Amino acid sequence: MSIIFQTKSGELPIDAQNDSETVLFDGLGSGLTLPYECATGTCGTCRARVMSGDVFDVWPDAPGAQRLKRDRGDILMCQTRARGNCVIRVPALVTQAEEGAPRRFIGRIDELSKLTSDVIQFDVVLNEKATFSAGQFMVINAPGVSGGRAYSMVNYEQQTGRLTFLIKRKPGGVFSDWLFKSAGKDAEISLFGPLGKAIFQPEADGDLICITGGSGIAGIMSILEHAIRAKHFPGYSGQLYFGARTLADTFYVDKLAALTEMSSGGLKVTLALSHEAAPSSTHPASELIRLDEGFVHEVAARVLSENSVGLGENAVGFVAGPPPMVDAAIRVLLGQGKLPPDRIRYDKFS
């Protein structure tokens, strides 16, 4: 069947093999640069309008659909499947990407490691190797779980058949409950990606400042690993502010200490504790990791305000976490960090 996207760049037709993929994934998989952010129905960035044809809404109550004008044919492309030939109007400039279109993978859960009482790291072995940029994510579908969930890769390899993810257990979270209670070694899942534009580009990026909390550290770990491999430090500075409720909720301390040591002094890591006093100025497990008190964006704002050394003109900010934290951190980067908006890259996890 044919899907024609009417865009500000003109009409862009694609051939969709079946109705198993969403309109967004059909377009992205065909190399079109369709607009999206979360790709899971929470943000509303992929809003479009059906001009003709029969489509099916996978999740009518998606949070990102609240402002849609249904009577006029508005849809979220990430939650819509085509049942036949259709025409979709997308209010954006859309082009044909030259390479690197996302695609569907089949994966097998190989390892599960409990990092804290509510955070699990898990590896997925893919049916074929994937290429991705540090900071990107995959949308994962698990058996018996309705809808996809977006998770950033923790690891970084130019091409790899193994991906590492983090998941934080949330009350009522169907996928996290499935993973914590039911999933085990060899459970099969489906993945679509890689997706996301909050990526590290060593050839263009200078000083790095990263603000994150909880499982939002996943993509940041990938970015820092790539930066170390690219020998980005100590030529440029790097600052990581990682928020947790208490010291017991912190994880990856050993990995962050190792990255700090490999940076030859270029990377500074601060763990911000929001719900308890810091027992010391550095983490008990490593003197390379600083401790501070307060919400992570508050700690970052305070350090940036006190730091007399400014960021370089090519500095870039990375933010990942729940929407309220991301919004607060972006204000810090704009204010105390004095970064221009186009030098801030972020992922919101709703």
NORLINUR-V55854 format. One line per field, one symbol per residue. ss: DSSP state (A for helix, B for strand, O for the rest). Layout:
ss->???
This chain:
ss->OBBBBBBOOBBBBBBOOOOOOOAAAAAAAOOBOOOOOOOOOOOOOOBBBBBBOOBBBOOOOOAAAOOOOAAAOBBBAAABBBOOOBBBBOOOOOOBOOOOOOBBBBBBBBBBBBBBOOBBBBBBBBBBBBOOOOOOBBBBBBOOOOOOBBBBOOOOOOOBBBBBBBBBOOOOOAAAAAAAAAOOOOOBBBBBBBBOOOOOOOOOOOOBBBBBBAAAAAAAAAAAAAAAAOOOOOOOOBBBBBBBOOAAAOOOAAAAAAAAAAOOOOBBBBBBBOOOOOOOOBBOOBBBBBBBBOOAAAAAAAAAAAOOOOOOOOOBBBBBBOAAAAAAAAAAAAOOOOOOAAABBBBBOO
